[in-house]
């Protein structure tokens, strides 16, 4: 039976985004990362929603025999796709540390906050070190983050938002 790689990958992705992006804010806990769209009463802003949208076999290994670390068996490259949504309210303000070169902090809100979130979520997704978060031997082969789309403002809700598709492939040893 295959190990629970999909949940391991998803949990690592969410924790990696949260740890990285919240490390850039003054309080260290301003950005809320969800594994699915939360109920309305549980939604907190700014929100990053990691929505699992699909998965399946990408490529069968030649001969079907794989060795990964001390384990060996049948396996293949498996893929999982996610849509990552970033949403912030019009009035949400986040204080961001500006880095070592300056001791000043910068306040971001509205479209500027959305742009900051898009850039830093993208960076954190591509830089996640799965070795720090994995519970099983997981070998990530590739990851691809497509461009942000549906970037805009919803006047009725007073929300700024954007979405990007993300795909990751990894070895599935069973």
N, C-alpha and C positions, 0 to 999 in steps of 0.2 A: 504494500500500500504506500502511495506517495506521501511524503511529509507535507505539512501544512504550509508550504512555501508561499502561497498567495497571501495568507494572513500575516506571515512574517514580513514579507515585502511591504505590504500595505501599512503595517504598524511602524516599520522602520522609516518609511517615507513620511508618514505623519509626524513622527517624533523628530526626524531630521529637519523637517521644515520648521516645526515649532521651536526646537532648540536654537537653530541658526538665526531665524528671523527675530525671535524674541531676545536673542543676545545683542541685537542692534538697537533695541529700544531702551529708554531710560529705566523703566520699572522692571523689564525683563519678563513681563507677562501680559503685554498689551494685545497681542495677536492671538486669536482663538482659532485653533485648527480642529476641524470636524472630519470624521470618516464618512459621513453621509449628510444629506440636508437635515439639519436639526428641526425639531418641532419649533413653532413660532416662539413659544414661551422660553425655549432654551437658546435661541439665537442671540449671540453677542457679537458686537462689531469692534474692530474690523474682523471679518471672518474669512478663513481659507477653508474651502471644502474640497476634500480629496474624494472624488466620486469614481468608484470602480465601474468601468463601463464595458469591459470585455476581457476574455482570456482564451487561450488555446495553444495548441502545438504550433511552433514556428518551423522546426526542422528536426528530423530524426537523425540521430547519430549513425554514422557508418558502422554496420555490424551490431548496433544497438547496445554494445557493452561500453560502460563508462567507468572511470575511476576518478573520484574526487576526494582528495585527502586520503583518509584511511578506509573510505567506503567505496564499494564498487557495485555495479548492477546495471540494469537496463535504464535507459534514460533518453532524454531529448532536450532541445532548447524549447522552453515554454515562454509565452509572451503574455503580458497583462497590460491593459490600457486603462487609463484614468483620464477624467476631465477634471482639471483643477480650476475651481471658481474662486475669485477674490471679490468680496463685497464689503463696502464701507458706507456708513451713513454720512449724509451731508455735514452733520455737526461733529463727527468724530475727529478728535485731534490726538495725534501720537507724538510724543517727544522722542526724537531719535538722537542717539549719540553721534557726534560728527567725526569721531576717530581720534587717533593719537596726535595728529598735527594741530589740533585746536581743542580748547577746553569748553567750547560752547556747544550747546545742544540746539537742535533745529526742530521746530514744530511743523508737522505735516498735517494737512487736512484737505478734504475734497479731492479734486483731480490730482493734485500734487501727491497726496497720500496714496491714491490708486496707482499712479505711476511708480512710486517708491515700492509699493507692495508687489507690483508686477515684476519689476527688476529683481528684487531681493528674493521673492518666491522662486523665480526662474533660477537664480544662482544657487539657492539652497537645494532645489530639486536635482540639479546637475552635479552638485558637490556632496550629496549625501554619501557618507562612508558607511556602507551597509555592514561592515565588520563591527562597528560600534553598537549596532542595534539588533543584529541577528541572533536568533535563538537556535538556529540550525545552520549547518554548512550550506550556505547559499552563494553561488557564484554568479554574479551579475555579468552578463555578456555585453549588452548594449543598453543605452537609454536615449530616448529622443523626445525632446520637448518642442512641439510645434508652436508657431507664433500665437500670440494672444489674439483673440477674436471677440466680437460682441463687446468691445470696449465702449462704455458710455454711461449715461445718466438716465435713471428712470424717474421722471418728475413726480409721478403719483406716489411713489414710495420714498422719494428723496434719497435714493441709493445710487452710488457709483459702483460699477462692476466690470469684470472681464473674465474670460474663460480661455483656457489653453488645454490642448490634448497632449498627453504624455504616454509614452510607451516604454516598457522595460522588458528585456528578455533575460532569462536566467536558466541555469541548468536544473532540470527536473530529474533527480535520481530516485529510482524506485526499486 
